[in-house]
Amino acid sequence: MNTKVKSIPMRQRLTLSLAGLLVLLLLWAVGVAMLKDEVGMAGMFAPGVAFSSLAELIANNQLTMHTLVSLKRVAVGLFWALLFGVPIGLAIGSSRKLETSTSGAFQFLRMISPLSWMPVAVMLFGIGDAPIYFLLSFAAVWPIILNTSAGVRQLDPKWLMLAHSLSATRREVLLHIILPGSLGHILTGLRLAIGIVWIILVPCEMLGVSSGLGYFILDTRDRMAYSELMAVIVLIGALGFLLDTLAQRLHRRWARGQ
């Protein structure tokens, strides 16, 4: 029996999303209130104090540079992940032998936490942005490889047969059939990669750099400015939500075009 899931209207979706955020905010406030008696400084983590500190930090322009630096690192990490991940995924998806020979090694590497490579990255690349770029790229490349290869494998063989019957070159097949047919899966891999990179970013920015949202969290901890710490955590969540929304809309736009 086939059942179709009814789509939710945009206004209703927005209402439900706002309701979910309000519930989360309420749980945050209740949790802080319950801890106040046992933990004296719990009040510094309350929603009202955090949002007040966030507004003050934004008004004083103290977070702009750190936010831009973090977004730049994310962009560079995703660039290198796409540069390596898409061609590797296309190659694996096009060859069963290559897929079989690389699956074990790739699964082994994929299951290693990117943060485990932090000491190695520092020894190889030194202190600065280079080890962060390496760690972010390493974390982001796997969903791109896997989704790209899956996109190639789901292509209709009839299109490839038609291309070969018309004597299309490999370049023409790649540009006009394989890439367009796999683009939806590539965008899905990119969305997953954004989520992973955004989570890995904060601990990576604690590698001795002097800028970025992760560095700012360490700075607030050292200054015991806990309300500012919570403000940055809220900002990180909001920026991550916006990045995921942009990736989701990009995929929906592609789907509508299809």
C-alpha positions as CSV (number, residue, x, y, z in Angstrom):
1,M,0.0,0.0,0.0
2,N,1.5,3.3,-1.1
3,T,1.2,6.3,1.2
4,K,2.3,9.8,0.3
5,V,3.6,12.1,3.0
6,K,1.8,15.4,2.8
7,S,4.0,18.4,2.5
8,I,3.7,21.0,5.2
9,P,2.9,24.6,4.1
10,M,5.7,27.1,4.6
11,R,3.9,29.2,7.2
12,Q,3.1,26.1,9.3
13,R,6.7,24.9,9.0
14,L,7.9,28.2,10.2
15,T,5.5,28.2,13.1
16,L,6.5,24.7,14.1
17,S,10.2,25.6,13.9
18,L,9.7,28.6,16.1
19,A,7.8,26.5,18.6
20,G,10.6,24.0,18.8
21,L,13.1,26.8,19.4
22,L,10.9,28.3,22.1
23,V,10.7,24.9,23.8
24,L,14.5,24.6,23.7
25,L,14.8,28.1,25.2
26,L,12.4,27.2,27.9
27,L,14.3,24.0,28.8
28,W,17.5,26.0,28.9
29,A,16.0,28.5,31.3
30,V,14.5,25.7,33.5
31,G,17.8,23.8,33.6
32,V,19.7,26.9,34.8
33,A,17.0,27.7,37.4
34,M,17.2,24.1,38.8
35,L,21.0,24.4,39.1
36,K,21.1,27.8,40.7
37,D,20.8,26.4,44.2
38,E,23.6,23.9,43.8
39,V,25.9,25.8,41.5
40,G,26.3,29.4,42.4
41,M,27.6,30.6,39.0
42,A,24.8,28.9,37.1
43,G,23.0,32.2,36.7
44,M,25.8,33.4,34.4
45,F,24.7,30.8,31.9
46,A,21.0,31.9,31.8
47,P,19.4,32.7,28.5
48,G,18.7,36.3,29.3
49,V,22.3,37.0,30.3
50,A,23.7,35.2,27.3
51,F,21.5,37.1,24.8
52,S,22.3,40.4,26.5
53,S,26.1,39.6,26.2
54,L,25.6,38.6,22.6
55,A,23.9,41.8,21.8
56,E,26.7,43.8,23.5
57,L,29.4,41.8,21.7
58,I,27.8,42.4,18.3
59,A,27.2,46.1,19.1
60,N,30.9,46.5,20.0
61,N,32.0,44.7,16.9
62,Q,34.0,42.2,19.0
63,L,32.8,39.1,17.1
64,T,33.0,40.2,13.5
65,M,36.7,39.3,12.9
66,H,36.4,36.0,14.7
67,T,33.3,35.0,12.8
68,L,34.8,35.9,9.4
69,V,38.0,34.0,10.2
70,S,36.0,30.9,11.2
71,L,33.8,31.1,8.1
72,K,36.9,31.5,5.9
73,R,38.4,28.3,7.4
74,V,35.2,26.5,6.8
75,A,35.1,27.6,3.2
76,V,38.8,26.6,2.6
77,G,38.2,23.2,4.2
78,L,35.1,22.6,2.1
79,F,37.0,23.7,-1.0
80,W,39.8,21.2,-0.6
81,A,37.3,18.5,0.4
82,L,35.3,19.1,-2.8
83,L,38.5,19.3,-4.9
84,F,39.6,15.9,-3.8
85,G,36.3,14.3,-2.9
86,V,34.3,14.8,-6.1
87,P,36.9,13.3,-8.5
88,I,37.6,10.4,-6.1
89,G,33.9,9.7,-5.7
90,L,33.3,9.9,-9.5
91,A,36.2,7.4,-10.1
92,I,34.9,5.0,-7.4
93,G,31.3,5.2,-8.6
94,S,32.5,4.4,-12.2
95,S,34.6,1.3,-11.3
96,R,33.4,-1.6,-9.2
97,K,37.0,-2.9,-9.0
98,L,38.2,0.5,-7.7
99,E,35.3,0.6,-5.2
100,T,36.2,-2.8,-3.9
101,S,39.9,-2.1,-3.6
102,T,39.4,1.2,-1.8
103,S,36.4,0.5,0.4
104,G,38.3,-1.1,3.3
105,A,41.0,1.6,3.4
106,F,38.5,4.4,3.2
107,Q,36.2,3.0,5.8
108,F,39.2,2.6,8.1
109,L,40.2,6.2,7.7
110,R,36.7,7.5,7.9
111,M,36.1,5.9,11.3
112,I,39.1,7.7,12.8
113,S,38.0,10.9,14.5
114,P,39.6,13.9,12.7
115,L,40.5,15.3,16.1
116,S,42.8,12.3,16.6
117,W,45.0,13.8,13.9
118,M,45.5,17.1,15.8
119,P,49.0,16.3,17.1
120,V,50.1,14.9,13.8
121,A,48.7,18.0,11.9
122,V,50.6,20.4,14.2
123,M,53.9,18.4,13.8
124,L,53.5,18.4,10.0
125,F,52.1,21.9,9.4
126,G,53.1,23.8,12.5
127,I,50.9,26.3,14.3
128,G,48.4,28.4,12.4
129,D,45.7,27.9,9.8
130,A,47.4,25.1,7.8
131,P,46.6,22.3,10.4
132,I,43.1,23.6,10.7
133,Y,42.6,23.4,7.0
134,F,43.9,19.9,6.9
135,L,41.7,18.7,9.8
136,L,38.5,20.3,8.3
137,S,39.2,18.9,4.8
138,F,39.9,15.4,6.2
139,A,36.6,15.5,8.1
140,A,34.6,16.8,5.2
141,V,35.9,14.7,2.4
142,W,34.3,11.4,3.3
143,P,30.6,12.3,3.0
144,I,31.4,14.0,-0.3
145,I,33.3,10.9,-1.6
146,L,30.5,8.5,-0.5
147,N,27.6,10.5,-1.8
148,T,29.3,11.3,-5.1
149,S,30.1,7.6,-5.7
150,A,26.4,6.8,-4.8
151,G,25.2,9.4,-7.3
152,V,27.3,7.8,-10.1
153,R,26.0,4.3,-9.3
154,Q,22.3,5.4,-9.4
155,L,22.6,6.8,-13.0
156,D,20.4,5.2,-15.5
157,P,22.7,2.9,-17.7
158,K,20.5,3.8,-20.7
159,W,21.9,7.3,-20.7
160,L,25.4,6.0,-20.7
161,M,24.6,3.6,-23.5
162,L,23.0,6.4,-25.5
163,A,26.1,8.5,-25.1
164,H,28.4,5.7,-26.3
165,S,26.1,5.0,-29.2
166,L,26.5,8.7,-30.2
167,S,30.3,8.4,-30.0
168,A,30.5,10.8,-27.1
169,T,33.9,11.3,-25.6
170,R,34.7,10.6,-22.0
171,R,34.8,14.3,-21.3
172,E,31.4,14.8,-22.9
173,V,29.9,11.9,-20.9
174,L,31.4,13.3,-17.7
175,L,30.2,16.9,-18.2
176,H,26.8,16.2,-19.7
177,I,25.7,13.0,-18.1
178,I,27.7,11.9,-15.0
179,L,28.1,15.3,-13.3
180,P,24.6,16.6,-13.9
181,G,23.1,13.2,-12.9
182,S,25.2,13.1,-9.7
183,L,24.9,16.7,-8.7
184,G,22.0,16.0,-6.2
185,H,24.1,13.5,-4.3
186,I,27.1,15.8,-4.4
187,L,25.0,18.6,-2.8
188,T,23.7,16.1,-0.2
189,G,27.3,15.2,0.6
190,L,28.2,18.9,0.8
191,R,25.4,19.5,3.3
192,L,26.6,16.6,5.5
193,A,30.2,17.9,5.2
194,I,29.1,21.4,6.3
195,G,27.6,19.9,9.5
196,I,30.7,17.9,10.3
197,V,33.1,20.7,9.6
198,W,31.1,23.2,11.7
199,I,31.3,20.7,14.7
200,I,35.0,20.0,14.2
201,L,35.9,23.7,13.7
202,V,35.7,24.9,17.4
203,P,38.2,22.3,18.8
204,C,40.4,22.8,15.8
205,E,40.6,26.6,16.6
206,M,42.1,25.7,20.0
207,L,45.3,24.8,18.3
208,G,47.3,27.9,19.3
209,V,45.6,30.3,16.9
210,S,44.7,33.8,18.0
211,S,41.4,34.3,16.2
212,G,38.2,32.4,15.4
213,L,35.1,31.4,17.4
214,G,36.9,28.5,19.0
215,Y,39.7,30.8,20.2
216,F,37.2,33.2,21.6
217,I,35.6,30.5,23.6
218,L,39.0,29.7,25.2
219,D,39.5,33.4,25.8
220,T,36.2,33.8,27.6
221,R,37.0,30.8,29.8
222,D,40.3,32.3,30.8
223,R,38.7,35.6,31.6
224,M,35.8,33.8,33.4
225,A,33.4,35.7,31.2
226,Y,30.9,32.9,31.2
227,S,28.0,35.0,29.9
228,E,30.1,35.8,26.8
229,L,31.0,32.1,26.5
230,M,27.3,31.2,26.3
231,A,26.8,34.1,23.9
232,V,29.4,32.6,21.5
233,I,27.8,29.2,21.8
234,V,24.5,30.7,20.8
235,L,26.2,32.4,17.9
236,I,27.9,29.2,16.8
237,G,24.5,27.4,16.8
238,A,22.8,30.2,14.8
239,L,25.6,30.3,12.2
240,G,25.6,26.5,11.8
241,F,21.8,26.6,11.4
242,L,22.1,29.3,8.7
243,L,24.8,27.3,6.8
244,D,22.7,24.2,6.9
245,T,19.7,26.1,5.7
246,L,21.6,27.6,2.7
247,A,22.9,24.1,1.8
248,Q,19.3,22.7,2.0
249,R,17.9,25.5,-0.1
250,L,20.6,25.0,-2.7
251,H,19.6,21.3,-3.0
252,R,15.9,22.2,-3.2
253,R,16.6,24.7,-5.9
254,W,18.5,22.0,-7.9
255,A,15.6,19.6,-7.3
256,R,13.1,22.1,-8.6
257,G,15.2,22.6,-11.7
258,Q,15.3,18.9,-12.3
